[in-house]
Amino acid sequence: MPKVRRYTPEQIITKMRRAEMLQSQGMSVDAAARTLEIAPQTYYRRRKEYGDMNTTQARKLKDLEKKNPQLKRLSWFNLLKFSKLVKHYDWNILWGQITCRLNKALC
C-alpha cells in the first residue's frame, strides 16, 4: 500500500499554481498531475475545494473548519444550561427576565 502524504494548505495551493502553469504550457491535466505526483482525481477535488484561493485564505479556511465543531459544542452546552433553567423556574418568570434584559440592552 502506498504511503499517504498529508499536505498543508500552502503546499496544496503551490501545487495547484504549478499545475495551472504546466497546463498553460500545453500539458494535459493527467500529465500535469503525474508531474506533481498526485492523481488526476485529487487535482480536480483540490481545484474544487481551493479554487482561486491564496495561501492566507486557505489557512483561514482550515482554522475555521477546526473551530466550527468547538462552537457547535459550545452552543449545545449553552442550550443544555438553558433547558435546566427552564425546568427549575417558571417559564413566564424566566421569559420576563430575558425580555427585560433585551429591552435594557436595546435601549
C-alpha positions in Angstrom: 0.0 0.0 0.0 1.4 3.4 -0.9 2.4 5.9 1.8 -0.3 8.5 2.4 1.0 12.1 2.2 -0.6 14.9 4.0 -0.1 18.3 2.5 -0.6 21.7 4.2 -3.0 24.1 2.5 0.0 26.2 1.4 1.6 23.2 -0.2 -1.6 22.3 -2.0 -2.1 25.8 -3.4 1.5 25.9 -4.5 1.0 22.6 -6.4 -2.3 23.9 -7.9 -0.5 27.0 -9.2 2.3 24.8 -10.6 -0.4 22.6 -12.3 -2.0 25.7 -13.9 1.4 26.8 -15.2 2.0 23.4 -16.7 -1.4 23.4 -18.3 -0.8 26.8 -19.8 2.3 25.4 -21.4 0.2 22.8 -23.2 0.4 19.9 -20.9 -2.7 17.9 -20.2 -4.3 17.6 -16.8 -3.3 14.0 -16.4 0.3 14.7 -17.4 0.5 17.7 -15.0 -0.9 15.6 -12.2 1.6 12.9 -12.8 4.4 15.5 -12.8 3.2 16.8 -9.4 2.9 13.2 -8.1 -0.9 13.4 -7.5 -3.8 11.6 -9.1 -5.9 13.5 -11.6 -9.0 12.9 -9.3 -7.0 14.6 -6.5 -6.3 17.5 -8.7 -10.0 18.0 -9.6 -11.0 17.7 -6.0 -8.5 20.2 -4.8 -9.3 22.6 -7.6 -13.0 22.4 -6.5 -12.1 23.0 -2.8 -9.3 25.6 -3.1 -10.2 27.2 -6.5 -8.7 30.7 -6.7 -7.6 31.0 -3.1 -4.3 32.3 -2.0 -2.4 30.7 0.9 -3.7 33.0 3.7 -7.3 32.4 2.7 -6.7 28.6 2.7 -5.1 28.9 6.2 -8.1 30.8 7.5 -10.5 28.3 5.9 -8.8 25.4 7.7 -8.7 27.3 11.0 -12.5 28.0 10.7 -13.1 24.3 9.9 -11.3 23.4 13.1 -13.3 26.0 15.2 -16.7 25.0 13.8 -17.2 21.8 15.9 -15.9 23.6 19.0 -18.5 26.4 18.5 -21.3 23.8 17.9 -20.4 22.0 21.2 -20.4 25.3 23.0 -23.8 26.3 21.6 -25.2 22.8 22.7 -23.7 23.3 26.1 -25.4 26.7 26.5 -28.7 25.2 25.3 -28.5 22.4 27.9 -27.8 25.0 30.6 -30.8 27.0 29.4 -33.0 23.9 29.4 -32.0 23.2 33.0 -33.0 26.7 34.0 -36.4 26.3 32.3 -37.0 23.1 34.3 -36.3 24.8 37.6 -38.1 28.1 37.0 -41.5 29.1 35.9 -41.3 29.8 32.1 -43.2 33.1 32.4 -40.8 34.4 35.0 -37.8 33.4 33.0 -39.2 34.8 29.8 -39.9 38.1 31.6 -36.3 38.3 32.8 -35.0 37.7 29.3 -37.2 40.3 27.6 -36.3 42.8 30.4 -32.6 42.3 29.7 -33.1 42.5 26.0 -35.1 45.8 26.4 -32.3 47.2 28.5 -29.7 46.2 26.0 -31.5 47.7 23.1 -32.4 51.0 24.8 
